[in-house]
Amino acid sequence: MRIRNLDPSSRRRPAPSALLVVALVVCTSLASHVLHAEAASPTITPAVGLPGVGAPSGTTFDLSVVGYQASEYFISGDASSYQPVAGSPFLPDGIWAIEADVAQQPYATRIQVYRPTNPRRFNGTVVVEWLNVTNQSDSMPDWLYTHNELIRRGAIYVGVTAQRVGVTAAVTREPDRYGPLAANLVHPGDSYSYDIFSQAGEAVLDNPTLLLGGRPARRVIAAGESQSASRMVTYVNAIHPIAGVFDGFLIHSRGATGSALRQTPLTAIATPGPTRIRTDLGVPVFVFQAETDTRATRQPDTATFRQWEVAGTAHADIYVLGIGQADTGRDFSASQRLFDSMRTPVAEPLPGVLPACSFGVNSGPHHWVLQAAVRHLDEWVKRGTLPPSGGPGIDDPIVLDGNGNVTGGVRSPHVDAPIAAIRGTGNSAPGPVNFCGLFGTTTALTPEQLSALYPSHAHFVWAWIDSLYQAVRRGHILWEDALLVLRPAVVSDIGR
């Protein structure tokens, strides 16, 4: 058992002595602190070198150029699956009661750790991402979208191969590293993935010398996007109340339901939909929804819940599909490419990897706004500072303005000083696998439309600056990113 202060910054490792535990239990009852069950702490083995073709899909530049270093570790142990407590059915309010099944199963998986080369740069925050396996192998969408913010703040990133698909892909692609000749990764099935993820978080807390450069984690935030966001919904509603590992959650582009609590070959246990996030957690939950992600799960802001719905964004966009991989945040090249892709939309963002889409993919403000959300979530966990509201949300049903962009939601210059219609839907591709449907569309405005909107370059720049200022003032784009968003507009020929 671990005593956990409501102020997560007060965490200390190693665990206190037995005498101090008794004293803390008494104090906890007086100070309304919370007593949580502790997740098991796995065995950790440093990997030799870094993965090659079996690596998760993420940034491609050498982290040393931004003062970071990458390491891989194998974690292993015994994991539990879960079932609902008898007489406590899963209801749409998300307040679910579960218990561990009797039998545990052995597992061995991997984590990727990206941390400052200089340990003194570590700011105390660790973001633990449930790696996405939609593409049948591990990918790091939240690292890709937010790595510049995490790096400049000195946070540590941990990517967890939590699901069987990720293990299978790693072993298949790099058998000498992950197969019988080396670490021999073993996964008992996704029914055990929730406990594996808890144990990965516990490993971060229990092993600062090995994993974090010697400085303890003050705040541990869990994150997951898309398929992993569905896992995160179930984790938040069912697992967190009994594991108590994480101090906050980023649920990014969730669907209407959570993932199943158990799946075959065990007796499957589905979750209801639409499902809300439970309101009695006591830790912050930030839900970030792209333009066409579900709005069936809307719920009011509270002291522990925020939801932003961001106009002009798609489930995945040109940044996460190509630009972000090489973006070090050290110059204007990525922001210029993002701006240029509104004027000249890109239909094939990953040549040779995915087929070309029928239309140019979305080039909206997803990356910029998500970085602000991550900053607010960190401050929320650290200081209790409530994030700004996302407003009333995107109009439902969707309403388009005269330029083809949606109304409502979190706004940005991309939709309020437009040079393109940027949507979250409307794309497609030939063939049986149509990921393009997730990528949205970009349709450049015609020269006639631009002339009508902006009689001169000064008119355009002023409109862009005014909208950008409003977004920064509302907290939806960071001051640190404002110049990156602004410069391509200033040097453009729009209105000239």
Summary of the structure (lengths in Angstrom):
residues: 496
radius of gyration: 22.6
end to end distance: 66.4
largest distance: 76.7
contacts: 1726
relative contact order: 0.11
helix: 34%
strand: 20%
